[in-house]
Amino acid sequence: MSCASVVALLTCASARGRATSTTLWRRAKGPSPSDNKSRPPVDDVVAPSAYRSVLVDTDSTQPSDRTDAEPPANPASSAYALPTSGRVAYQGEPGANSFAACLEVLPGMEPVGCQTFEDAFAAVQGGDADLAMIPVENSIAGRVADIHHLLPESGLHIIAEHFMPIHFQLMVLPGTTLADVRRVRSHIHALGQCRRIIRDNGWATSVADDTAGAAREVAEAGDRGVAAFAPAAAAELYGLEILAHDVEDEHYNMTRFLVLSRSSVEPPVDGGPAITSFCFRVRNVPAALYKAMGGFATNGVNLTKLESYQLGGTFFATQFYADVEGHPAQTSLGLALEELAFFSVQLRILGTYPAHPFRSQIAEPASNALLRPNSVH
């Protein structure tokens, strides 16, 4: 089936509110550790060139030339332009949620399906694709396994994020009844988001590479005892019937995707709200993490995510992944990153990119500012 046909199916499914979301992508002070003269060197600091000197030259006492830029009155006037042509890699098959995300965010690009996340990363690294659309976390099932191990070592840069509502349909061969179903098949994260219906019906489960692939396998196997959880478009693509709609445990089910590129493309400092993602390892000394993160508190930088990962199959080396609000060219975040670098053995900036409009719906109420008296406004 042609890509145009798949797009048409997804558009029809979206109109019924079953498969995809409406397009959300339309967007157009504390002490600095530089005062310390006897700090140890940072072993590995990787950052975009625009602010590399802030992190590498840790003994510098020159005043910073950053400014705390206020978001523009009309964020659309400084819209962040993503590519309108080329190829975007994703894990899965046509009809999967990652495929739908490609169509929503990058409608002018050709989606290229890959069997694994590693393959999607490799497609961009090798030049077979220009970008990759990668899911990183879900509001029900949590973080997507392995992504935060793959991303730091990939050499790719985060240039955008996308939040997409996720709904799963129970799909079967035509004529199948609920009593016929004995097993349900889907991606491991989809199964984790639909535990209630699985438990209530006593079904066995089996894991597929992706949701659309599970639907295709059900259609090809011809076994009425096996069903699939997948987006509605997959049922139309593979000739299945939907036995139950929106079977996820929570109707408010959201997945966050990252757009990855070989090149770092940052929004302007005055281009509206931004997110900066990075990973780091702290020195093996008492209170190292507490001290490393202290600069974000003293400089009023909001930390939206902090996760830890074990490295190399051991429990000795721990890597942290973090998202913060702000642009490194702003004084507050620049100083916080400088302090983090001082207490880290490795700091790698993964990207600075526009905050998705959905974040405004989940932002901390303005009335809570009283709880953070040191916030920089």
C-alpha positions in Angstrom: 0.0 0.0 0.0 1.3 3.4 -0.9 2.3 6.0 1.7 -0.5 8.3 0.3 -3.0 5.5 1.0 -1.8 5.1 4.5 -2.0 8.8 5.1 -5.6 8.8 3.9 -6.5 6.0 6.2 -4.9 7.8 9.2 -6.7 11.0 8.3 -10.1 9.2 8.2 -9.4 7.4 11.5 -8.4 10.7 13.1 -11.6 12.3 12.1 -13.5 9.6 14.0 -11.3 10.2 17.0 -10.0 6.7 17.0 -6.4 6.6 15.8 -4.4 9.8 16.0 -4.6 13.1 17.8 -5.3 16.4 16.1 -2.0 17.9 15.1 -0.4 19.6 18.2 2.7 20.7 16.4 2.1 24.3 15.2 4.6 26.7 16.5 5.8 28.5 14.7 20.4 34.1 40.6 23.0 32.0 42.6 26.8 32.0 43.0 28.8 30.7 40.1 31.4 28.0 40.7 33.8 30.0 38.5 34.8 31.7 41.7 36.5 28.5 42.8 40.2 28.6 41.6 41.1 25.0 42.7 38.5 22.9 41.0 39.5 19.6 39.5 39.2 19.3 35.7 36.0 17.9 34.0 37.0 14.7 32.2 34.4 14.7 29.5 32.2 17.6 28.6 30.3 17.6 25.4 28.2 20.6 24.5 27.1 22.6 21.4 29.7 25.1 20.3 27.5 28.0 21.2 28.1 27.5 24.9 30.9 24.9 25.0 33.3 27.4 26.6 30.9 27.8 29.5 31.4 24.1 30.5 34.9 23.4 29.4 36.7 26.5 30.6 35.8 25.9 34.2 38.5 28.1 35.6 37.4 31.2 33.7 36.5 34.2 35.8 35.3 36.3 32.9 31.7 37.6 33.3 29.1 35.9 31.2 27.6 37.6 28.2 24.3 35.6 28.5 21.0 37.3 29.0 17.8 36.0 30.5 15.5 36.4 27.6 11.8 36.6 28.1 9.6 34.6 25.8 8.2 36.7 22.9 4.7 38.1 23.2 3.8 36.1 20.1 5.7 32.8 20.1 4.4 32.0 16.6 6.4 34.9 15.3 9.6 33.0 16.0 8.3 29.6 14.8 10.9 26.8 14.9 11.2 25.4 11.4 11.6 21.7 10.9 12.6 20.1 7.6 9.8 19.8 5.0 11.4 17.1 2.9 13.7 14.1 3.2 13.3 10.8 5.1 12.4 10.2 8.8 13.2 6.9 10.4 10.9 5.3 13.0 10.6 1.9 14.8 7.7 -0.1 13.5 5.4 -0.4 10.5 2.8 1.8 8.7 -0.1 2.3 11.1 2.0 2.3 14.3 1.9 5.3 16.6 5.4 6.3 15.7 4.3 6.4 12.0 1.4 8.6 13.0 3.8 10.9 14.9 5.9 11.2 11.8 2.9 12.3 9.7 1.8 14.8 12.3 5.1 16.5 13.0 6.9 16.1 9.7 4.1 15.7 7.0 6.5 16.6 4.1 9.0 13.8 4.9 8.9 10.2 3.9 8.5 7.8 6.9 11.0 4.9 6.9 10.1 2.0 9.1 12.8 0.1 11.0 12.6 -3.1 12.9 14.3 -1.9 16.1 15.2 1.4 17.7 18.9 0.6 17.0 18.0 0.4 13.3 16.3 3.7 13.4 19.3 5.4 15.1 21.6 3.7 12.6 19.6 4.9 9.6 20.2 8.5 10.7 23.8 7.9 11.6 24.5 6.3 8.2 22.7 8.9 6.2 19.8 6.6 5.1 17.4 9.0 6.9 17.6 12.6 7.8 15.8 12.4 11.1 14.4 9.8 13.5 11.1 9.9 15.5 11.7 8.1 18.7 9.2 7.5 21.7 10.9 8.1 25.0 8.1 7.9 27.6 4.4 7.2 28.2 2.2 8.7 30.9 1.0 5.1 31.9 3.9 2.7 31.1 6.8 5.1 31.9 10.0 5.4 30.0 10.7 3.4 26.9 13.5 0.9 27.6 17.0 1.4 26.1 16.4 4.8 24.5 18.4 6.6 27.2 21.2 4.2 26.8 21.2 4.5 23.0 20.8 8.3 22.7 24.0 9.5 24.5 26.3 7.2 22.5 24.5 7.8 19.2 26.0 11.2 18.4 22.5 12.4 17.4 20.9 15.6 18.7 17.4 16.3 19.9 15.9 19.0 17.8 12.2 18.8 18.7 9.7 17.0 21.0 6.1 15.9 20.3 3.3 14.8 22.7 0.7 12.6 21.2 -2.5 11.1 22.7 -2.5 7.3 22.4 -5.5 5.1 22.1 -5.5 1.4 21.5 -8.2 -0.7 19.8 -8.8 -4.4 20.3 -8.8 -5.8 16.7 -9.5 -9.3 15.5 -10.3 -11.3 12.3 -13.7 -10.5 10.9 -16.4 -12.5 12.6 -14.5 -13.1 15.8 -16.3 -12.6 19.1 -14.9 -11.6 22.5 -15.4 -15.2 23.7 -13.1 -16.5 20.9 -10.1 -14.5 22.1 -7.5 -16.3 24.1 -4.4 -14.3 23.5 -3.6 -10.7 22.7 -0.5 -9.5 20.9 1.1 -6.1 20.8 4.2 -4.0 21.6 5.4 -4.5 25.1 4.5 -0.9 26.0 1.0 -1.2 24.5 0.4 -4.3 26.7 1.6 -2.4 29.7 -0.9 0.3 28.9 -3.9 -2.1 28.6 -3.4 -4.3 31.7 -7.0 -4.0 32.9 -8.8 -5.5 29.9 -6.1 -8.3 29.8 -6.6 -9.1 33.5 -10.4 -8.9 33.4 -10.6 -11.4 30.5 -7.8 -13.7 31.6 -5.9 -13.4 28.3 -2.4 -14.6 27.6 -0.1 -12.0 26.0 2.7 -12.1 23.5 5.1 -9.3 22.5 5.4 -8.0 18.9 8.0 -5.6 17.5 5.3 -2.9 17.3 1.6 -2.4 17.4 0.9 -2.3 13.7 3.1 -5.3 13.2 1.0 -7.2 15.7 -2.1 -6.3 13.7 -0.5 -7.6 10.5 0.6 -10.8 12.2 -3.0 -11.4 13.4 -4.3 -10.9 9.9 -1.7 -13.2 8.4 -2.0 -16.0 11.0 -5.8 -16.4 10.5 -6.3 -17.5 14.1 -9.5 -16.2 15.7 -8.1 -16.9 19.1 -5.5 -14.1 18.8 -6.2 -10.4 18.9 -4.1 -7.3 18.7 -3.9 -3.9 20.4 -3.1 -1.3 17.8 -4.2 2.1 16.5 -7.4 2.1 14.5 -5.6 2.8 11.2 -3.9 -0.6 11.5 -7.3 -2.4 11.4 -8.1 -0.7 8.1 -4.7 -1.4 6.7 -4.8 -5.1 7.5 -8.5 -5.9 7.1 -9.3 -6.4 10.8 -12.4 -5.6 12.8 -12.4 -3.5 16.0 -14.0 -5.5 18.8 -13.5 -2.8 21.5 -12.5 0.8 21.3 -10.0 2.7 23.4 -9.0 -0.1 25.7 -6.1 1.6 27.4 -6.2 1.7 31.2 -6.4 5.5 31.4 -8.1 7.6 28.7 -5.6 10.3 29.4 -2.7 8.4 27.8 0.1 10.4 26.3 3.4 9.5 24.7 6.3 11.9 24.3 8.4 11.6 21.1 11.8 13.1 20.3 13.0 14.1 16.9 16.7 13.3 16.4 19.1 14.7 13.8 22.8 14.4 12.9 23.2 18.1 13.3 22.4 20.3 16.3 19.7 22.9 15.5 18.9 25.2 18.4 16.0 27.6 18.6 17.0 31.3 19.2 17.3 32.3 22.8 14.3 34.7 22.3 12.3 32.1 20.4 9.9 31.2 23.2 10.0 28.4 25.9 12.7 25.8 25.4 13.8 22.5 26.9 17.4 21.4 27.3 18.2 17.7 27.7 21.5 16.3 28.9 23.1 13.3 30.6 25.9 13.3 33.2 27.9 11.3 35.7 28.8 12.7 39.0 32.1 12.3 40.9 32.2 9.3 43.3 32.2 11.4 46.5 29.5 11.9 49.2 26.7 14.3 48.3 27.9 14.6 44.7 24.4 14.5 43.2 23.1 16.9 45.7 25.9 19.4 45.0 25.7 18.9 41.2 22.0 19.7 41.1 22.2 22.6 43.6 22.9 25.1 40.9 19.5 24.5 39.3 17.8 25.4 42.6 19.9 28.5 43.4 19.5 29.8 39.8 15.8 29.2 39.7 15.9 26.6 36.8 13.0 24.2 36.7 14.0 20.5 36.4 11.3 18.6 34.6 12.9 15.1 34.5 15.8 13.3 36.3 16.3 9.6 35.8 19.2 7.3 36.7 20.7 4.4 34.7 23.3 1.8 35.5 26.2 1.7 33.0 28.1 -1.3 31.7 25.9 -3.9 33.5 27.2 -2.9 36.9 25.8 -1.2 39.9 28.9 1.0 40.3 28.7 3.5 37.5 25.4 5.5 37.3 24.4 7.9 34.5 21.7 10.5 35.0 19.4 11.9 32.3 17.7 15.2 32.8 15.4 17.7 31.1 15.2 21.3 32.3 13.3 24.4 31.2 15.4 27.0 29.5 18.1 27.8 26.9 21.8 27.5 27.9 22.4 31.0 26.5 20.2 32.3 29.4 22.2 33.3 32.4 20.3 31.1 34.9 20.6 27.9 33.0 24.2 28.7 31.9 25.3 29.1 35.5 23.5 26.0 36.6 25.2 23.9 33.8 28.5 25.4 34.8 28.0 24.3 38.4 26.9 20.8 37.2 30.0 20.5 35.1 32.2 21.2 38.1 30.7 18.3 40.1 30.5 15.9 37.1 33.0 13.5 35.5 31.0 13.6 32.3 28.4 16.0 31.0 26.8 15.6 27.5 24.3 18.1 26.1 21.8 16.1 24.0 19.9 19.1 22.6 18.0 22.3 23.1 14.7 22.6 21.4 11.3 24.4 21.6 9.0 23.3 24.4 5.9 21.6 22.9 2.7 23.6 23.3 1.3 20.7 25.4 3.7 21.6 28.2 1.6 24.8 28.8 -1.3 22.5 29.8 0.7 20.7 32.4 2.8 23.7 33.7 3.0 24.5 37.4 0.3 27.0 38.4 1.6 30.5 38.6 0.3 30.7 42.2 3.0 28.2 43.2 5.7 30.7 42.4 5.6 31.7 46.1 7.1 28.2 46.8 10.1 29.1 44.8 11.2 32.6 46.0 14.5 32.4 44.2 13.0 31.8 40.8 14.4 34.1 38.0 11.6 35.8 36.1 
